[in-house]
Amino acid sequence: MDKPKEKEFMIRHVFSNMNRVLSRVMAPRAPQVSRKRGLRPRGEDRPIMGSVSGPTEMRYDIPWHLGMRDALFWQKFSLNCGLKTLKHRSAAQQHRWSIEADVEMKFVGKHGTFVEKASVEFNQYHADTDFMVELSEIQNCKDDDKLRVEWRVKINKMEGFEDEEDAEYPEDKPTVVLVVGKQKFEADKKFLADNCSYFRTLFFETSDEFGKDETEIDDCNSKDFENFLGILKGEQDIDHKSIDQVLELSARFGCNPMLTKCEEFLMKKSKKSIKIKFNLAIKYQLNNLKKKCLSDLKSKKELTEIGSENLDHFTAAVWKELFEKSISLN
C-alpha cells in the first residue's frame, strides 16, 4: 500500500585511510563515467581492490548503511537499504516492495565540497544506489587522511509495506516536544521509537504520554541531550568532550545505533587509557571494545591497572578473561 507521508533523513560517516586510496597511480585524465546506477565504463574489468561499510542505522524502521569501494580511477560511494533482495524473479514478485526517493551525496571538507544528486528507486531486486567519483574530487575534499560523507534522503513513495507502520504505532501526533531542564526539543516520535527502546515504550506502549504535546525527560542535562539528538540524527559527530555523556544517554535510552557509534569512537579515535576503555566496555557491554582492549594489553602492569579499583561490575566471566590474559603475558 502506498504511503504518501513524506519522510526525510540524513546519514553521515567518516571514511579513513583515504591517502591509501589516492596513492594509486592516477592517469592524466580518467575516462568519463556514467553516474547512473549499475553502469561502468567499457573495459573496466579489473577486480575490486577493497571495500568498507559504515554502521547500520535505522531510519523509519528500515536499516541503512553507507559503503565505499575501490575501482580503477574512481571510488564508488553507495547508500544501501538493508531490506532483503530476492534474486529469483518468481519469489521477488511475491514479495514486492519499493522506495522512491531523492538522494543527495555530499563530501564535506575544510577546503572544498562535492555534491551529487539523483532520483532513485530501491526495490526487491536492487536495494542500493551509488555514485562513481573521480579520485581528484576526493583529493579536493578530504581532511588529512579522512573523508566525511553525507547522504540526505527524501522518501517520496513507499509500496509493499502494507500497514505495518500504522499497526506497530497507534495513530497519534507525529511529533513531540521533549522538555529537558529549561530547554525544549521538537522530535519525531517514530524516529526516536525506531532507534531507542525507551522512547518506543514511552510513546507507543504506555497510555500516559499518548496525545501529549510535551513530555519531560528527568535527570538529564540539556546540553548532553542536545548532543545525543544531534549525533543520532547525523547532524554532528561524537568527540572527546561528548563521548562520556552520549554513551551514558545511549545506554539509558536503549539506543543500539548510538552505542555502536560510541564503541567505534572509543576503538578508533579516543585517547582514553586502556583501563578506562575496558571499564566502559564492561559497564556498557561493548564486546568489540572489550576484545580490542584485551588484545592491546602488552604488559602485566597494564593488566594490574585495570583491576586496581573497585570493580563490582566485573562478572566472573570478565575475571576469567583477565586471568587467561595474564597467563598469556607470562
N, C-alpha and C positions, 0 to 999 in steps of 0.2 A: 504494500500500500504506500502511496506517495506521502511524504512528509513535507509539507510546504514551509514549515518553520525554518527560518534561516539560521545557520549556525556558523560561527567563526572561531578560529583558534590559531595559536602560533606555537611552533616547536623550535627550540634552539639547541645547537650542540657545537662544542669547540673541538675541532679535529687537530690532533697533534702530529708531529713528525712531518710537517709539510716540506721542510728543507730536503728530506729524502726524496720526496716526490719530484721536487724541482731540480734535483741533482742529475736527473736523467738527461741525456743529450737531447736538446731541442733542435729541431730542424729550423732553418731560417724562416720558413713560413709553413705552418701546418695546413693541410688540405681543409677545405670548407666542410663543415659538418652540419647535416640536417639536425635540428634540435627537436624534431618530432620523436616521440617515444618509440623505441624499438628500432630506429634506423641508424645504421653505422655506415661510414664511408666505404666505398668499394675497395677491396684489397686489404682491409683491416682484419687479419685473421690470426694475429699473434695472441698468445694466451694472456688472460688477465694476470697482472703482476701481484695484486693484493687487494684486499677489501677490508673495510671496518664499518661497524654499525654503532649508532648511538643507543642509549637505553630505550626500552619500550615505554611509552607514556599513553595513558588512557585519556581520550577526548570523546565526550558524548558516548561513553560506554563502548568505544571502539579502540583497539590498540594500534598505535602508530610508532614508527621509528625512522630515523634518518640513516642514510648509508652513503658511503663513498667507495668507489672502485677505481683502480688504476687502468688506464688504457695506454695507447701509444703516444699520442701528442696531447691527450686530454685527460681530464678527470670526470668521472660520471658521478653526479650527485643525485641521490634518489630520495623520494618520500614513499615509504612503504606502509600500506594498510595491512594490519595483521590478521584480517579475516581470511578464512580458508579459500584457497583457489582449487578448482577441480579440473583436472586435465582431460577427463573423458567427457565428451560433449553430452552424452545421454544423462550422466549424473549431474552435470552442470545445469542442464535445462530444468532439472527437478529442484535445484537449489539456486535459483536466480537471485542475484542481488546487485545493486549498482549504487554508486555515489557519484553524482555530478558536482564538480567543484571548480572554482577559480583558484589557482595557486600562484604564489609569488615566492621565488627563492632569492635570497639576498645574502651577499657577503658583507660583513660589517668590519671594517678595519680602521686603524687610526689614519691611514694615508689614502684610503680610497674605498669605494663601494662598487658592487656589481649586482645587477638585478636582472632576473629573467621571469617572465610571466607566461601563463598558459591556461586554457580551459581544458580540463581533463575529465576522464571517467575511470573510476575504479570499479571492477566488477569481478564475477566469479572466475573469469579467465585471466585477467590482468589486475593484480592488486597493488601495483606500484606505478610511479611515473618518475621521469628523470630528465635532467639536462646535461648535455656534454659541454664542458667548459675548458677552454684552452689554458695551458699552464701559465701563460703570460698574465691572464686575468687573476690567477691565484697569487702570482708574484706581487701584483699591484695592491692586493687587499690583505695579505697575511700580515700578522704582527709577530715578529721574530719567527718562531717555529710553529705558530698556531694560526688556524683559520676559523673564524666564527661564522657559522652558517645559520640563517633563519629561514624557516618556511612559514608563510602565512596562508591559511586555508579558509576559503569561504564556501561552505557547502550549500549548494542551491537546490538539490533534489536528492532524495533517497528512495529507493524502491527495494522491495523484497524483504523488508524488515517487519512487515505486518504492524501490529500494535504493541510490540514488545516493550518499547519505552513507556507507552501510556499505561500498560499493565503493571510494569515494575514501579512506576512512580505515579501515585494518585494525582488527580487534577488539582493544581494549586498554583499560586503565583510563581512565575519562573525565577524571580529574583528576590533577594532578601537583603536587608541592611544589618550587618553584624556590628554590634556595639562593643568595642574593646577599650576599656578605660573611658577617656573622653573623646575618642575618635570613632568615626563611623566608616564602614567599608561596604559598598554595594557589591554583591556577589551573585553568581549564577548558582542556584541550588543544585541543579543537575550536575554541573561541572564538579562542584565540591563533593557531591554524593558519589560520583564515579571514582573519585580519587581518594576519598577519606571515609573510612568506616564510621567515624564519629559523626560526621555530618549526614551520612546516609541514614543512620539511626535517628538523629535529631530531627531531620526534615520529613522522613518518609516512613519511619517505623514506630513513631510515637505520635500521639494526638496533641500533646501540649503546645507544640510550635506550629501546628497546621494553621495556615491562613494568616499568621502574624506578619506584620510589616518589618518588625525589628526583633532581633534576637541578641541577647547579651552573652558574651564569652567571658567567663570569670577567670581570675588568676592568670592573666595574660598581659604582657607588655605590648602596647600598641605598635611600637616600632618593630618589635620582633615579629608580630603578626603581619605587619605590612611587608616585611622581608619574605616571610613564609608565602604569602599570597603572590607576591611578585615573582618569586622563583618557581612556584607551582605553575603559574600561567606562562612561564617562559619569557618574562619581561626583564629579568635580571639574573645574574649568576650568583652562586654561593661564593663567599670569600672568607678570608681568615677571621674577619670580625663577626660574621653572622653564623658561622658553622655550628657553634655550640647551641645557640638558641633555636636555630632552624631544625637541628637534629632532635632536640627535646620536643618541639611542637609537632614534628613529623611523627614521632612515637606516640605522643598524646592523642593526636587526631587519627591515628591508624592510617597514615598516608604512605603506602609502599613505594610509589614512584619517587617520592621525596627521600625516603630512606635510602633508595638505590643511588640517587644523586649525591646524597651526603657521603655514602660509603665510597663512591668513586672519587669524590673530592679528597677524602681522607687518605685514600690509597695512592693518588697520583699527584696531589698538589699541596697537601697540608705539611707544614713544618713541625707539627707536634711530635713529641718523642714517641718511641715505640711503646713505652709504658702507658702514656695517656691514650694512644690509639687502641692498644689492646684492651684497656679498661672500658673504653667507649664501645668497642666491638662486642664485649661480653654484656655490657649493660643494655645495649640496643639490639642484640642478636644479629650483628653484621658478620656473617660467617666468612665471606670473602676477605674482609679486612682482618679478621682473626687469623686466617690461614697465612695471609701475607706477613703479619707481624711475627708469627712463629717461624716462618721461613727466613725473615730478616734478622732474627736473633743470632748473633755470632759469638757471644761470649756468656759465661756463667754470671758475669757481673750484670749484664743487661737482664738476664733471667731473674736474678735476685731482686733487682729493682722493681720488676713487675709485681712481685709478691711482697713488697716492703710495707704496704699499707693495709688498712682494714678492708678485707676483700670478702665481705659476707655474700656478695652477689656471685662469687665464683662457685660453680657447682662441682660435684665430684668428677664429672667428665672433663671439666676445664683443668682441674688439678692433675688429672691423669695425663692430659696432653702436655702440660708443663713438665711433668716428671719424665715423660718419654723424650721431650726435647732436651732435658738436662742430661739424659743418658747419651744422646747423640752428640752432645758437646764434649764428652769425655775424650 
